[in-house]
Amino acid sequence: MLREDGRSQAPITGRLCAPTDIWEPGQVFEKHIGIDHALFTTHAYLHALHGHSLPLNGVVLSRYNWDYIWAVRRSKKRLPSFRLNVFIQAKRPQYGRYAPKALKLQGLKSPYWRFEVTPHQQVALEKLQQRLNSRAIVCYACPAFHKESILHKWTVQPRIVDNSTFPDVAILNGHSAWNFSQPGARGVANVNPTASDAPSLLERIGFLIERGGQDSGSAVEELQFLSQAVKLAMESVTDEATHIQARFFEGARTLQEIASDFADGAERKAFVAYATVLHFCYLNRLNWLVAGHAG
């Protein structure tokens, strides 16, 4: 799930949470075609590596009619509501053999790990959590290990989630780092050492699903609410991150223009809202999951 560059590389699943409880928005036609990443290049060297003297023929997906996919989709299939969301910011762990005395007094054991908080990112995530309130989980993620051999072990089993920490962003309000010596959500935040012991991520997802979503609106309405929440979050970033703020709102305007050329009505609203949330996640290096039971 966690790469060293801070990005997510796999869906979150674990022994306490069924794979259908959380899913990534956008996974809609993988039964018919599967593309994770694509790159257009005409550089002869790259093709020669695979024994080709010329670039291979390709296709432009937007030129194809994909209506047959939606025609066979089960009309009564229930999907998780966009009302229940999980936003995760992945961090790389820093290893420490001996915990500082001030952190030991708060219950931190040795050895331990830590990650530092990026101030402008923390502000944006706090505003997002405040806006969504009980409709979403907004948290950090960091492995409770640092060796490549352990990463391979937990990836193969797989038990990455069981061996990572997931503190809520609210816990780190006013703090610069999160220190932890075990998986889950137990650790110590500092500058002023403050101990915290919350339920695990999978337990929090279970609580979110259990108490929410019953009075949710349509998918378009929920996406629009989510889109508005990320816009308000970006309006709150600090001066040192105005370049990210500018990129977000410039991108949001571009999405509006693109949508006007290709869609109208509810489809246009859904596209703009969905793409705006994805744009926010990209700029803030977030992994966006939707929580709920797919029927």
Buried (B, 14 or more C-beta within 10 A) or exposed (E): BBEEEBEBEBBBBBEBBEEEBBBEBEEEBEEEEEEEEEEEEEEEEEBEEEEEEEEEEEEEEEEEEEEEEEEEEEEEEEBBBBBBBBBBBBBBBBEBEEBBEEBBEBBBEEEBBBBEBBEBBBBBBBBBBBBBEEBBBBBBBBBBBBEEEEBEBBBEEBBBBBBBBBBBBBBBBEBBBBBBBBBBBBBBBBEEBBBBEBBBBBBBBBEBBEEBBEEBEEBBBBBBBBBEBBBBBBEBBEEEBEEBBEBBEEBBEEBBEBBEEEBEEEEBBBBBBBBBBBBBBBBBBBBBBBBBEBE
